[in-house]
Every structure is written in structure tokens, then in C-alpha cells.
Amino acid sequence: MDFDDTPEEAAFRAEALAWLEAHAAPRDLDTTRPSMGGFGDEYVRQCQQWQRTLYDGGWAGITWPKEYGGRGGTGRQAGIFSQEQAKFDVSNGVFAVGIGMVGPTLMAHATDAQKERYLGPMLRGEEIWCQLFSEPGAGSDLAGLSTKAVRDGDEWLVNGQKVWTSGAQHSTFGILMTRTDPDAPKHEGITYFVVDMATPGIDVRPLRQITGVAHFNEVFLTDVRVPNDNVVGEPNGGWRVAVTTMAHERALIGGGVGLGFRDVLRLARSCGRTDDGRVRQALATAYGRFEVLKFLGYRVQTAASQGRPPGPESSVMKLAYSQHLAALADLVLSLEGAAGMLNGDDAPDAGQWQQHFLNQWSSRIGGGTDQIQRNVIGERVLGLPREPRVDKDVPFRAIPG
């Protein structure tokens, strides 16, 4: 693809920038971007307000079809708008799961009634979504999940536990994976639901992280009744639906805006380190990683603009982003020298860099670990032999553990 704006894209960028300038305050580019952290009540309120502003202005869901309230635009246009929006002091981060992951999944697999019910409020910022996938015993091996759902007339009775659920304490709905046929192999006995988070029997418990915030939660489900109309796809066919969600999740994490090279360079200058040859080399290397991620993002945007769902390239981008976060976290604290041991108001930039260092693990583990991404790339891109799986054709209830 051509990485320079076409005349049409340049016009789109100018239109987007003009609208943003009229509706949002510019971000101070000489101030570090706030750390990714918890979903505080005020942050949630601001995100909802901004998402509604985007919707009313015709800028929400740029790649979503117009029939679902979107703009019907291209992935490249979505990337352009994200680039311009990053210059302003606004965020719609609490809708990352809903708009970035659940929406595309529902468009691909949901019934017309489900699309009609959920997509509009999601795009308007009226309802927040969370992802009830991981469990204490099923993270990287997600198909090993044991939360069970048993059919009871027109409902399903759900019992189990989920963990690492981002934003569950503020969510209206969740996407839920359950075990519905323990006699089938583990990938074949899973059903994918939409669940109302206000349903009796759902207990959300925030997890205080090393950063001091509670972004993640553990969720207990005890005799939770879910209507059969809330099944997405077919009963016991949930793994295929989940694969769509996870592909979009990897693209979402790998395409995160987060810190920019300008932020890192500003820190190096404020610490008086830019005359150090080794630091300059490290900065040049970091700049190269930022550029690689940008172009990997263009590949994913190109696929989206051509109507193709995220494929293995989303795993390539997710792995590159994870490795970038690890190297960048080490770099920014090394730039601070002894001050890197401080935190909070005692540290440079009120400890924002320490927060980024500590928070790196959520992105490096979430959406599939580096090892999982390497397996996906090896098998689906390089054509290497698949990992041996002795439990592939074994009924789930016969698997030890």
C-alpha cells in the first residue's frame, strides 16, 4: 500500500482535524500521556461523553457499516482519525472491548435481533462491555475453560469463575464463554453468550494491581440464568466465534497508541541524556520499533479496508508490540537513572513512567502471551508443524486436571 495520504485521505484528515479542533481541547504534546490504568468513575464518565460526541458528529465506528450506525469508511480512515485524535485531550478507552472486539464479532456471528439490540447502544457509548474469557485454570489454554452452562428450558444455568476481566465493575454486558458439552473435545463443547452483568448471581471483585489501580476483576457466577436468545452463533460452536473476538483483540492491543517516540525523546532531554552515545543509539533503536509498529498497523488497516478479518498478521503485531513494551519500559527508567527507583510525586513526571513500566505486563500477557503468538505465527504464517496436542480428540471430562 501507499503510506502517503492520497488526495482523498488528505481531505479526510483535514476534515477530521477541523472537527476535533472544534470539539476537543488539544493535548499538551510536551506532557507525558497519562498512564494506562484503572477505570475510575470520572474517566468512565468522560469516555462516555466523548463517545457520544463522536457518534453525534458522525465519527464513531468509522469502519462499521452505515446500517449499524457507523461511517462505512476504510481501515486507513480509521487510522488517520486515531492519529489526529491522539493530539487531543480525549479518550474512549472504556469502549475498546465493546467497539473494538465485541462489535465486529456480533456483526460476523450474531442474529439480526442481537445486532439490532446491542450495536447501536454500544456505538453511542450507552453500554460498556467486558470479556469473560480467562479463568484461574484457563488462560493461554483458553479452550481448557471449565465454567459450565446447563440448558434449562429457554435458559442456561451458569456456574464458574472468570478472572482478569477488564472494566467488569463498570460494564453493562459481557461476552461469556462456557463449557456446555463436557463429552465433546475441549474446543467443540464451548458456547458463547452475551450476559447482562446485572443478572443475579454475578459477583464482580476488583483486583488491586501492582500499579495501585483496579483495572482487572475476578468475576464469580453462581446459578446465573442466561436466556437462550443470548447465545451467539450455535450452542457448542462458541470457539469459532471466540476466534473472531481474539483476532480483533490482538489487533487492538498491538495497535495501541500509548506512548509515542516524542514522549520518550522529551524524557531523555529533560534528564540531560541525549549527549550520551549509548542513549542516542537506544533512542534510535526505539524509533525503529515505533516505525515498525506503525507499518504493521497499516497492514491490519489494509485488511480491514478490504473487508478481511484480522488474520495471523494481528499476532505478528501483538508480538512486536509486546517486545517493544518490554524494551521501552527498561529504556525509560534507565533514562531517569537513580530517579527511576522513585514513584508517585517524588518521581519525574509524577511517576507516569514507573506506571508504564509496571503496567507493561497486562498487554504482554493479555490477548495471548508471546509464546502463544509465536505458535500462531509458526503454524499459520511459516507453515511449521503444529504443536503436539494429546488432548485434541479427547472428551473434555476425560482430560486430567
Backbone hydrogen bonds in HBPLUS format (Angstrom, degrees):
<---DONOR---> <-ACCEPTOR-->    atom                        ^
c    i                          cat <-CA-CA->   ^        H-A-AA   ^      H-
h    n   atom  resd res      DA  || num        DHA   H-A  angle D-A-AA Bond
n    s   type  num  typ     dist DA aas  dist angle  dist       angle   num
A0009-GLU N   A0006-THR O   3.01 MM   3  5.00 112.6  2.48  96.8 113.2     1
A0010-ALA N   A0006-THR O   2.79 MM   4  6.03 159.6  1.83 162.7 168.7     2
A0011-ALA N   A0007-PRO O   3.03 MM   4  6.21 150.0  2.12 140.4 148.0     3
A0012-PHE N   A0008-GLU O   2.97 MM   4  6.24 150.1  2.06 140.8 149.4     4
A0013-ARG N   A0009-GLU O   2.82 MM   4  6.07 159.2  1.87 150.6 155.9     5
A0014-ALA N   A0010-ALA O   3.00 MM   4  6.20 157.6  2.05 144.1 149.9     6
A0015-GLU N   A0011-ALA O   2.96 MM   4  6.17 154.6  2.02 144.9 151.9     7
A0016-ALA N   A0012-PHE O   2.86 MM   4  6.11 163.0  1.89 154.7 159.1     8
A0017-LEU N   A0013-ARG O   2.89 MM   4  6.06 166.0  1.91 152.2 156.1     9
A0018-ALA N   A0014-ALA O   2.99 MM   4  6.09 159.7  2.03 144.3 149.9    10
A0019-TRP N   A0015-GLU O   3.05 MM   4  6.28 157.0  2.11 147.0 153.0    11
A0020-LEU N   A0016-ALA O   2.91 MM   4  6.16 164.2  1.94 154.5 159.0    12
A0021-GLU N   A0017-LEU O   2.89 MM   4  6.05 161.7  1.92 152.2 157.2    13
A0022-ALA N   A0018-ALA O   3.22 MM   4  6.37 136.3  2.42 134.9 145.4    14
A0022-ALA N   A0019-TRP O   3.08 MM   3  5.15 129.5  2.34  96.0 109.7    15
A0023-HIS N   A0019-TRP O   3.14 MM   4  6.34 122.0  2.49 140.1 155.1    16
A0023-HIS N   A0020-LEU O   3.09 MM   3  5.13 144.3  2.22 100.1 110.6    17
A0024-ALA N   A0020-LEU O   2.85 MM   4  5.54 135.0  2.05 161.5 161.9    18
A0089-ASP N   A0025-ALA O   2.80 MM  64  5.69 168.2  1.81 164.2 167.9    19
A0027-ARG N   A0087-LYS O   2.74 MM  60  5.46 176.6  1.74 132.3 132.5    20
A0031-THR N   A0028-ASP O   2.99 MM   3  5.45 157.0  2.04 121.7 122.6    21
A0044-VAL N   A0040-GLY O   2.94 MM   4  6.22 161.1  1.98 158.4 163.9    22
A0045-ARG N   A0041-ASP O   2.98 MM   4  6.22 158.8  2.03 147.6 153.3    23
A0046-GLN N   A0042-GLU O   2.96 MM   4  6.19 159.5  2.01 149.2 154.2    24
A0047-CYS N   A0043-TYR O   2.92 MM   4  6.16 157.3  1.98 150.0 156.3    25
A0048-GLN N   A0044-VAL O   2.95 MM   4  6.21 161.2  1.99 152.9 157.6    26
A0049-GLN N   A0045-ARG O   2.97 MM   4  6.18 159.3  2.02 148.6 154.5    27
A0050-TRP N   A0046-GLN O   2.93 MM   4  6.15 160.7  1.97 149.1 154.0    28
A0051-GLN N   A0047-CYS O   2.84 MM   4  6.00 158.9  1.88 150.9 157.2    29
A0052-ARG N   A0048-GLN O   3.03 MM   4  6.20 157.0  2.08 146.1 151.6    30
A0053-THR N   A0049-GLN O   3.05 MM   4  6.30 149.4  2.15 140.2 149.1    31
A0054-LEU N   A0050-TRP O   2.85 MM   4  6.17 156.5  1.91 152.1 158.0    32
A0055-TYR N   A0051-GLN O   2.95 MM   4  6.21 156.9  2.00 145.1 151.6    33
A0056-ASP N   A0052-ARG O   2.87 MM   4  6.09 170.2  1.88 154.5 156.6    34
A0057-GLY N   A0053-THR O   2.98 MM   4  6.09 143.4  2.12 141.9 151.9    35
A0059-TRP N   A0054-LEU O   2.74 MM   5  4.85 161.7  1.78 154.7 150.2    36
A0058-GLY N   A0055-TYR O   3.02 MM   3  5.14 158.2  2.07 105.4 112.5    37
A0064-TRP N   A0061-GLY O   2.99 MM   3  4.97 142.4  2.14 100.0 111.8    38
A0071-ARG N   A0061-GLY O   3.00 MM  10  6.21 155.7  2.06 138.0 140.3    39
A0073-GLY N   A0062-ILE O   2.60 MM  11  5.28 153.5  1.66 173.0 165.1    40
A0072-GLY N   A0064-TRP O   2.73 MM   8  5.34 139.3  1.90 164.0 163.4    41
A0068-TYR N   A0065-PRO O   3.00 MM   3  5.63 158.2  2.05 116.1 122.7    42
A0070-GLY N   A0065-PRO O   3.14 MM   5  5.21 149.5  2.24 140.5 131.5    43
A0069-GLY N   A0066-LYS O   3.00 MM   3  5.01 165.5  2.02 110.5 112.6    44
A0078-ALA N   A0074-THR O   3.09 MM   4  6.47 153.4  2.17 145.4 152.6    45
A0079-GLY N   A0075-GLY O   2.97 MM   4  6.25 152.5  2.05 145.3 152.5    46
A0080-ILE N   A0076-ARG O   2.93 MM   4  6.22 153.5  2.00 147.5 154.8    47
A0081-PHE N   A0077-GLN O   2.95 MM   4  6.21 163.4  1.97 152.0 155.8    48
A0082-SER N   A0078-ALA O   3.01 MM   4  6.23 157.7  2.06 146.1 152.2    49
A0083-GLN N   A0079-GLY O   2.99 MM   4  6.22 155.4  2.05 147.1 153.5    50
A0084-GLU N   A0080-ILE O   3.06 MM   4  6.36 157.6  2.11 151.4 156.9    51
A0085-GLN N   A0081-PHE O   2.77 MM   4  5.93 160.1  1.81 154.1 160.5    52
A0086-ALA N   A0082-SER O   3.03 MM   4  6.10 144.7  2.16 143.2 150.7    53
A0087-LYS N   A0084-GLU O   3.10 MM   3  5.62 160.5  2.14 112.1 118.2    54
A0088-PHE N   A0085-GLN O   2.92 MM   3  5.51 163.5  1.95 123.7 126.2    55
A0090-VAL N   A0088-PHE O   2.93 MM   2  5.66 137.6  2.11 102.1  90.2    56
A0095-PHE N   A0092-ASN O   3.07 MM   3  5.89 164.1  2.10 123.3 128.4    57
A0096-ALA N   A0093-GLY O   3.13 MM   3  5.40 162.4  2.17 117.5 117.3    58
A0099-ILE N   A0095-PHE O   2.82 MM   4  5.65 146.0  1.93 149.9 158.3    59
A0100-GLY N   A0096-ALA O   2.92 MM   4  5.02 133.2  2.14 119.1 133.5    60
A0101-MET N   A0097-VAL O   2.99 MM   4  5.10 142.5  2.13 121.8 130.5    61
A0102-VAL N   A0097-VAL O   2.85 MM   5  6.22 160.7  1.89 156.8 163.2    62
A0103-GLY N   A0098-GLY O   2.71 MM   5  5.89 159.6  1.75 177.1 175.3    63
A0105-THR N   A0101-MET O   3.34 MM   4  6.40 149.3  2.45 136.6 145.2    64
A0105-THR N   A0102-VAL O   3.04 MM   3  5.07 115.6  2.47  97.9 114.4    65
A0106-LEU N   A0102-VAL O   2.84 MM   4  6.10 162.0  1.87 165.3 169.8    66
A0107-MET N   A0103-GLY O   2.98 MM   4  6.24 159.9  2.02 156.3 162.3    67
A0108-ALA N   A0104-PRO O   3.16 MM   4  6.30 141.6  2.31 135.3 144.4    68
A0108-ALA N   A0105-THR O   3.14 MM   3  5.17 124.3  2.46  94.3 108.2    69
A0109-HIS N   A0105-THR O   2.94 MM   4  6.09 144.7  2.06 149.7 159.6    70
A0110-ALA N   A0106-LEU O   2.82 MM   4  4.60 154.6  1.89 126.9 133.4    71
A0115-LYS N   A0111-THR O   3.00 MM   4  6.30 162.0  2.03 154.1 158.8    72
A0116-GLU N   A0112-ASP O   2.93 MM   4  6.11 160.3  1.97 149.0 154.6    73
A0117-ARG N   A0113-ALA O   2.99 MM   4  6.16 151.3  2.08 143.1 150.5    74
A0118-TYR N   A0114-GLN O   3.01 MM   4  6.08 168.3  2.02 157.3 159.0    75
A0119-LEU N   A0115-LYS O   3.14 MM   4  5.48 155.9  2.20 136.5 144.0    76
A0122-MET N   A0118-TYR O   3.18 MM   4  6.13 151.5  2.26 147.0 155.5    77
A0123-LEU N   A0119-LEU O   3.03 MM   4  6.20 160.2  2.07 151.4 155.4    78
A0124-ARG N   A0120-GLY O   3.00 MM   4  6.25 147.7  2.11 152.1 162.1    79
A0126-GLU N   A0121-PRO O   2.94 MM   5  5.13 149.2  2.04 161.5 160.6    80
A0125-GLY N   A0122-MET O   3.21 MM   3  5.35 154.9  2.28 101.4 108.9    81
A0172-THR N   A0128-ILE O   2.73 MM  44  5.31 151.6  1.81 136.0 143.6    82
A0173-PHE N   A0128-ILE O   3.19 MM  45  6.57 164.0  2.22 156.0 160.9    83
A0130-CYS N   A0173-PHE O   2.99 MM  43  6.53 137.3  2.18 137.7 150.8    84
A0175-ILE N   A0130-CYS O   3.01 MM  45  6.53 150.1  2.10 151.8 158.1    85
A0132-LEU N   A0175-ILE O   2.75 MM  43  5.66 153.2  1.82 155.2 163.7    86
A0177-MET N   A0132-LEU O   3.30 MM  45  6.62 157.5  2.35 165.4 159.8    87
A0163-VAL N   A0134-SER O   2.98 MM  29  5.69 153.2  2.05 129.7 133.5    88
A0135-GLU N   A0138-ALA O   2.87 MM   3  4.78 159.0  1.91 128.5 134.7    89
A0138-ALA N   A0135-GLU O   3.12 MM   3  4.78 164.4  2.14 102.0 106.9    90
A0144-GLY N   A0141-ASP O   2.95 MM   3  5.65 162.3  1.98 121.0 126.5    91
A0145-LEU N   A0142-LEU O   3.10 MM   3  5.80 143.2  2.24 127.9 127.7    92
A0179-ARG N   A0147-THR O   2.55 MM  32  5.78 163.8  1.58 156.2 162.5    93
A0148-LYS N   A0159-ASN O   2.96 MM  11  5.61 143.5  2.10 170.0 161.3    94
A0159-ASN N   A0148-LYS O   2.98 MM  11  5.61 156.8  2.04 158.4 165.8    95
A0149-ALA N   A0179-ARG O   2.99 MM  30  6.01 155.8  2.05 141.2 141.9    96
A0150-VAL N   A0157-LEU O   2.96 MM   7  5.15 156.1  2.02 133.2 138.9    97
A0157-LEU N   A0150-VAL O   2.83 MM   7  5.15 165.0  1.85 144.6 147.0    98
A0152-ASP N   A0155-GLU O   2.70 MM   3  5.18 170.5  1.71 155.8 152.3    99
A0155-GLU N   A0152-ASP O   3.14 MM   3  5.18 156.8  2.20 114.7 120.7   100
A0228-ASN N   A0154-ASP O   2.82 MM  74  5.41 158.9  1.87 147.7 141.3   101
A0156-TRP N   A0226-VAL O   2.78 MM  70  5.14 141.5  1.93 138.4 151.2   102
A0226-VAL N   A0156-TRP O   2.91 MM  70  5.14 161.1  1.94 147.2 153.5   103
A0158-VAL N   A0224-VAL O   2.79 MM  66  4.95 165.4  1.81 143.2 148.4   104
A0224-VAL N   A0158-VAL O   3.00 MM  66  4.95 157.2  2.05 150.1 145.4   105
A0160-GLY N   A0221-LEU O   2.93 MM  61  5.25 152.2  2.01 146.8 147.3   106
A0221-LEU N   A0160-GLY O   2.86 MM  61  5.25 172.5  1.87 160.6 158.0   107
A0162-LYS N   A0219-VAL O   2.79 MM  57  5.03 165.4  1.81 152.9 158.1   108
A0219-VAL N   A0162-LYS O   2.83 MM  57  5.03 162.6  1.86 132.1 137.9   109
A0165-THR N   A0217-ASN O   2.97 MM  52  4.95 170.3  1.98 145.1 142.9   110
A0167-GLY N   A0215-HIS O   3.05 MM  48  5.95 162.5  2.08 172.1 176.7   111
A0170-HIS N   A0167-GLY O   3.05 MM   3  5.60 160.9  2.09 117.4 123.4   112
A0171-SER N   A0168-ALA O   3.21 MM   3  5.00 162.7  2.24 102.1 107.4   113
A0197-MET N   A0172-THR O   2.97 MM  25  5.47 161.3  2.01 134.8 139.1   114
A0174-GLY N   A0195-VAL O   2.88 MM  21  5.25 147.4  1.99 147.8 157.8   115
A0195-VAL N   A0174-GLY O   2.87 MM  21  5.25 164.2  1.90 155.2 159.0   116
A0176-LEU N   A0193-PHE O   2.86 MM  17  4.98 164.4  1.89 139.6 145.0   117
A0193-PHE N   A0176-LEU O   2.75 MM  17  4.98 167.1  1.77 151.8 156.4   118
A0178-THR N   A0191-THR O   3.02 MM  13  5.47 158.8  2.07 153.0 159.9   119
A0191-THR N   A0178-THR O   2.98 MM  13  5.47 155.0  2.05 144.3 152.4   120
A0180-THR N   A0189-GLY O   2.81 MM   9  5.57 157.6  1.86 152.3 158.9   121
A0181-ASP N   A0189-GLY O   3.20 MM   8  4.43 145.4  2.33 129.0 124.2   122
A0184-ALA N   A0181-ASP O   3.19 MM   3  5.68 166.4  2.21 115.3 119.5   123
A0397-ARG N   A0182-PRO O   2.87 MM 215  5.25 154.5  1.94 158.9 151.9   124
A0396-PHE N   A0184-ALA O   2.93 MM 212  6.02 158.5  1.97 136.0 134.5   125
A0188-GLU N   A0185-PRO O   2.83 MM   3  5.44 150.1  1.92 122.5 132.2   126
A0238-GLY N   A0190-ILE O   2.69 MM  48  5.07 154.9  1.75 151.2 143.5   127
A0232-VAL N   A0192-TYR O   2.79 MM  40  5.51 176.0  1.79 155.7 156.9   128
A0194-VAL N   A0230-ASN O   2.90 MM  36  5.18 141.4  2.05 138.8 151.2   129
A0199-THR N   A0196-ASP O   3.05 MM   3  5.62 161.5  2.08 123.0 124.6   130
A0202-ILE N   A0199-THR O   3.33 MM   3  6.19 146.9  2.44 148.0 148.7   131
A0222-THR N   A0201-GLY O   2.92 MM  21  4.80 161.9  1.95 133.2 139.3   132
A0203-ASP N   A0220-PHE O   2.88 MM  17  5.05 163.6  1.90 150.8 155.6   133
A0220-PHE N   A0203-ASP O   2.88 MM  17  5.05 165.6  1.90 146.7 149.2   134
A0205-ARG N   A0218-GLU O   2.86 MM  13  5.30 169.6  1.87 168.5 170.8   135
A0218-GLU N   A0205-ARG O   2.93 MM  13  5.30 166.0  1.95 145.3 146.9   136
A0207-LEU N   A0216-PHE O   2.93 MM   9  5.56 171.0  1.94 140.7 138.0   137
A0209-GLN N   A0213-VAL O   2.87 MM   4  5.69 179.1  1.87 160.9 161.0   138
A0212-GLY N   A0209-GLN O   2.88 MM   3  5.35 159.7  1.92 114.0 120.9   139
A0230-ASN N   A0227-PRO O   2.93 MM   3  5.51 162.2  1.96 115.5 121.4   140
A0231-VAL N   A0228-ASN O   3.13 MM   3  5.69 166.8  2.15 120.4 120.9   141
A0237-GLY N   A0234-GLU O   2.86 MM   3  5.00 151.3  1.94 134.0 132.2   142
A0242-ALA N   A0238-GLY O   2.85 MM   4  6.09 158.3  1.90 152.7 159.2   143
A0243-VAL N   A0239-TRP O   2.93 MM   4  6.17 147.3  2.04 149.5 157.2   144
A0244-THR N   A0241-VAL O   3.15 MM   3  5.43 125.4  2.46 101.5 114.2   145
A0245-THR N   A0241-VAL O   3.28 MM   4  6.72 157.0  2.33 145.8 151.6   146
A0246-MET N   A0242-ALA O   2.82 MM   4  6.10 165.8  1.84 159.3 162.6   147
A0247-ALA N   A0243-VAL O   3.00 MM   4  6.13 151.2  2.09 144.6 151.5   148
A0248-HIS N   A0244-THR O   3.24 MM   4  6.50 161.2  2.27 149.1 153.3   149
A0249-GLU N   A0245-THR O   2.86 MM   4  6.13 145.2  1.98 145.4 156.8   150
A0250-ARG N   A0246-MET O   2.98 MM   4  6.18 159.2  2.02 148.7 151.9   151
A0251-ALA N   A0247-ALA O   3.17 MM   4  6.40 158.1  2.22 143.3 149.3   152
A0252-LEU N   A0248-HIS O   2.86 MM   4  6.00 149.2  1.96 142.1 151.2   153
A0253-ILE N   A0249-GLU O   2.91 MM   4  6.18 164.6  1.93 156.9 159.2   154
A0254-GLY N   A0250-ARG O   2.89 MM   4  5.91 166.4  1.91 147.9 152.4   155
A0255-GLY N   A0251-ALA O   2.92 MM   4  5.80 133.1  2.14 134.3 145.5   156
A0256-GLY N   A0253-ILE O   3.17 MM   3  5.31 163.7  2.20 112.9 113.4   157
A0263-ASP N   A0260-GLY O   3.02 MM   3  5.40 128.1  2.30 105.9 118.1   158
A0264-VAL N   A0260-GLY O   3.41 MM   4  6.87 154.2  2.48 147.7 153.9   159
A0265-LEU N   A0261-PHE O   2.89 MM   4  6.15 164.9  1.91 160.3 164.3   160
A0266-ARG N   A0262-ARG O   2.95 MM   4  6.08 154.6  2.01 144.9 151.8   161
A0267-LEU N   A0263-ASP O   3.11 MM   4  6.40 152.1  2.19 142.4 149.4   162
A0268-ALA N   A0264-VAL O   3.01 MM   4  6.34 162.1  2.04 151.8 156.3   163
A0269-ARG N   A0265-LEU O   2.98 MM   4  6.24 158.2  2.02 150.7 156.2   164
A0270-SER N   A0266-ARG O   2.93 MM   4  6.13 158.8  1.97 148.1 154.2   165
A0271-CYS N   A0267-LEU O   2.97 MM   4  6.16 139.0  2.14 148.0 158.8   166
A0273-ARG N   A0268-ALA O   2.97 MM   5  5.31 174.0  1.97 159.9 158.1   167
A0272-GLY N   A0269-ARG O   3.03 MM   3  5.01 158.3  2.07 103.1 109.7   168
A0276-ASP N   A0273-ARG O   3.17 MM   3  5.66 164.0  2.20 116.6 121.6   169
A0280-ARG N   A0276-ASP O   2.92 MM   4  6.22 158.8  1.97 156.1 162.6   170
A0281-GLN N   A0277-GLY O   3.02 MM   4  6.25 150.8  2.10 142.9 150.4   171
A0282-ALA N   A0278-ARG O   2.99 MM   4  6.24 156.3  2.04 143.9 150.4   172
A0283-LEU N   A0279-VAL O   2.83 MM   4  6.10 153.2  1.90 151.8 159.5   173
A0284-ALA N   A0280-ARG O   2.93 MM   4  6.16 152.5  2.01 142.6 150.0   174
A0285-THR N   A0281-GLN O   2.95 MM   4  6.23 155.7  2.01 148.6 155.0   175
A0286-ALA N   A0282-ALA O   2.93 MM   4  6.16 156.8  1.98 144.6 151.1   176
A0287-TYR N   A0283-LEU O   2.86 MM   4  6.11 156.7  1.92 148.6 154.9   177
A0288-GLY N   A0284-ALA O   3.04 MM   4  6.33 151.5  2.12 143.3 150.6   178
A0289-ARG N   A0285-THR O   3.08 MM   4  6.49 149.8  2.17 146.0 153.8   179
A0289-ARG N   A0286-ALA O   3.06 MM   3  5.10 115.5  2.50  94.5 109.9   180
A0290-PHE N   A0286-ALA O   2.96 MM   4  6.32 159.6  2.00 155.0 160.4   181
A0291-GLU N   A0287-TYR O   3.03 MM   4  6.31 156.2  2.09 148.8 154.9   182
A0292-VAL N   A0288-GLY O   2.94 MM   4  6.22 157.4  1.99 149.2 155.4   183
A0293-LEU N   A0289-ARG O   2.98 MM   4  6.20 166.0  2.00 155.4 158.3   184
A0294-LYS N   A0290-PHE O   3.04 MM   4  6.28 150.3  2.13 141.5 150.0   185
A0295-PHE N   A0291-GLU O   3.03 MM   4  6.36 157.7  2.08 152.8 157.4   186
A0296-LEU N   A0292-VAL O   2.89 MM   4  6.14 153.9  1.95 151.5 159.6   187
A0297-GLY N   A0293-LEU O   2.89 MM   4  6.06 151.2  1.98 144.4 152.3   188
A0298-TYR N   A0294-LYS O   3.08 MM   4  6.46 140.9  2.24 137.0 147.5   189
A0299-ARG N   A0295-PHE O   3.16 MM   4  6.54 143.4  2.30 140.5 149.2   190
A0299-ARG N   A0296-LEU O   3.08 MM   3  5.13 122.7  2.42  94.4 108.8   191
A0300-VAL N   A0296-LEU O   3.24 MM   4  6.67 156.4  2.30 149.5 154.2   192
A0301-GLN N   A0297-GLY O   2.91 MM   4  6.18 160.3  1.95 151.5 157.6   193
A0302-THR N   A0298-TYR O   2.81 MM   4  5.96 149.3  1.90 144.6 152.8   194
A0303-ALA N   A0299-ARG O   3.06 MM   4  6.39 157.1  2.12 147.7 152.8   195
A0304-ALA N   A0300-VAL O   3.00 MM   4  6.32 160.1  2.04 149.5 154.9   196
A0305-SER N   A0301-GLN O   2.87 MM   4  6.10 155.4  1.93 148.3 155.0   197
A0306-GLN N   A0302-THR O   3.09 MM   4  6.31 130.9  2.34 140.7 153.1   198
A0306-GLN N   A0303-ALA O   3.13 MM   3  5.17 135.9  2.33  96.4 108.8   199
A0308-ARG N   A0303-ALA O   2.86 MM   5  5.07 154.8  1.92 157.7 149.4   200
A0307-GLY N   A0304-ALA O   3.03 MM   3  5.09 161.5  2.07 108.2 111.4   201
A0314-SER N   A0311-GLY O   2.96 MM   3  5.85 161.1  1.99 126.5 131.1   202
A0315-SER N   A0312-PRO O   2.92 MM   3  5.25 130.8  2.17 105.1 117.9   203
A0316-VAL N   A0312-PRO O   3.15 MM   4  6.61 149.9  2.24 147.2 156.1   204
A0317-MET N   A0313-GLU O   3.01 MM   4  6.24 160.6  2.05 145.7 149.9   205
A0318-LYS N   A0314-SER O   2.91 MM   4  6.04 155.5  1.97 139.3 146.8   206
A0319-LEU N   A0315-SER O   2.94 MM   4  6.03 164.0  1.96 147.7 151.4   207
A0320-ALA N   A0316-VAL O   2.99 MM   4  6.17 161.5  2.03 146.8 152.4   208
A0321-TYR N   A0317-MET O   2.86 MM   4  6.00 155.6  1.92 147.9 154.9   209
A0322-SER N   A0318-LYS O   2.97 MM   4  6.19 156.7  2.02 147.4 153.4   210
A0323-GLN N   A0319-LEU O   3.04 MM   4  6.28 166.6  2.06 154.2 156.8   211
A0324-HIS N   A0320-ALA O   2.94 MM   4  6.06 150.4  2.02 142.4 151.4   212
A0325-LEU N   A0321-TYR O   2.88 MM   4  6.12 157.0  1.93 151.6 156.9   213
A0326-ALA N   A0322-SER O   3.14 MM   4  6.43 159.3  2.18 148.7 153.4   214
A0327-ALA N   A0323-GLN O   3.14 MM   4  6.38 168.5  2.15 150.2 152.6   215
A0328-LEU N   A0324-HIS O   2.82 MM   4  5.90 161.6  1.85 154.3 160.4   216
A0329-ALA N   A0325-LEU O   2.87 MM   4  5.91 157.6  1.92 147.7 153.2   217
A0330-ASP N   A0326-ALA O   3.28 MM   4  6.53 158.7  2.33 144.8 149.5   218
A0331-LEU N   A0327-ALA O   3.02 MM   4  6.22 155.2  2.08 144.4 151.9   219
A0332-VAL N   A0328-LEU O   2.95 MM   4  6.17 169.7  1.96 161.4 160.9   220
A0333-LEU N   A0329-ALA O   3.47 MM   4  6.56 162.2  2.50 142.6 146.6   221
A0334-SER N   A0330-ASP O   3.05 MM   4  6.17 151.0  2.14 144.7 153.4   222
A0335-LEU N   A0331-LEU O   2.95 MM   4  6.21 145.2  2.07 151.1 160.7   223
A0336-GLU N   A0333-LEU O   3.15 MM   3  5.20 129.5  2.41  95.3 108.0   224
A0337-GLY N   A0334-SER O   3.14 MM   3  5.18 145.2  2.27  98.2 108.4   225
A0339-ALA N   A0336-GLU O   3.27 MM   3  5.28 137.2  2.46 133.5 124.0   226
A0340-GLY N   A0337-GLY O   2.95 MM   3  5.58 159.9  1.99 117.1 123.8   227
A0341-MET N   A0338-ALA O   3.10 MM   3  5.89 170.3  2.11 121.0 124.1   228
A0342-LEU N   A0339-ALA O   3.05 MM   3  5.40 162.5  2.08 111.5 117.2   229
A0347-ALA N   A0344-GLY O   3.14 MM   3  5.72 157.2  2.19 116.2 122.4   230
A0351-GLY N   A0348-PRO O   3.09 MM   3  5.83 152.2  2.17 120.0 126.1   231
A0352-GLN N   A0349-ASP O   3.13 MM   3  5.78 161.3  2.17 119.5 124.7   232
A0355-GLN N   A0351-GLY O   3.05 MM   4  6.35 151.1  2.14 148.8 156.9   233
A0356-HIS N   A0352-GLN O   3.03 MM   4  6.40 152.2  2.11 144.8 151.9   234
A0357-PHE N   A0353-TRP O   2.96 MM   4  6.21 153.9  2.03 143.9 151.2   235
A0358-LEU N   A0354-GLN O   2.96 MM   4  6.22 162.9  1.99 151.1 154.6   236
A0359-ASN N   A0355-GLN O   2.85 MM   4  5.89 149.3  1.94 147.1 156.2   237
A0362-SER N   A0359-ASN O   3.20 MM   3  5.92 145.0  2.33 118.9 126.0   238
A0364-ARG N   A0360-GLN O   3.10 MM   4  6.31 148.9  2.20 146.6 156.1   239
A0365-ILE N   A0361-TRP O   2.97 MM   4  5.92 141.6  2.12 145.9 152.1   240
A0366-GLY N   A0362-SER O   2.87 MM   4  5.57 151.5  1.95 133.8 143.2   241
A0372-ILE N   A0369-THR O   3.08 MM   3  5.21 117.8  2.48  98.8 113.5   242
A0373-GLN N   A0369-THR O   3.02 MM   4  6.39 161.4  2.05 155.9 161.0   243
A0374-ARG N   A0370-ASP O   2.94 MM   4  6.21 154.3  2.01 148.4 155.5   244
A0375-ASN N   A0371-GLN O   3.06 MM   4  6.35 150.8  2.15 143.5 150.9   245
A0376-VAL N   A0372-ILE O   3.01 MM   4  6.36 161.1  2.05 153.1 157.6   246
A0377-ILE N   A0373-GLN O   2.89 MM   4  6.16 166.5  1.91 154.9 158.3   247
A0378-GLY N   A0374-ARG O   2.82 MM   4  5.89 163.4  1.84 148.0 153.3   248
A0379-GLU N   A0375-ASN O   2.92 MM   4  6.04 162.1  1.95 153.2 157.2   249
A0380-ARG N   A0376-VAL O   2.83 MM   4  5.70 165.3  1.85 152.2 157.3   250
A0381-VAL N   A0377-ILE O   2.92 MM   4  5.00 145.1  2.05 128.1 135.9   251
A0382-LEU N   A0377-ILE O   3.03 MM   5  6.46 156.3  2.09 157.7 164.5   252
A0384-LEU N   A0378-GLY O   2.81 MM   6  5.43 165.2  1.83 154.5 149.4   253
A0392-LYS N   A0389-ARG O   3.39 MM   3  5.47 168.2  2.41 109.1 109.7   254
A0394-VAL N   A0391-ASP O   3.33 MM   3  5.08 163.9  2.36 100.9 105.5   255
A0398-ALA N   A0395-PRO O   2.90 MM   3  5.43 152.8  1.98 116.8 125.6   256
A0399-ILE N   A0396-PHE O   3.09 MM   3  5.43 165.4  2.11 113.8 118.5   257
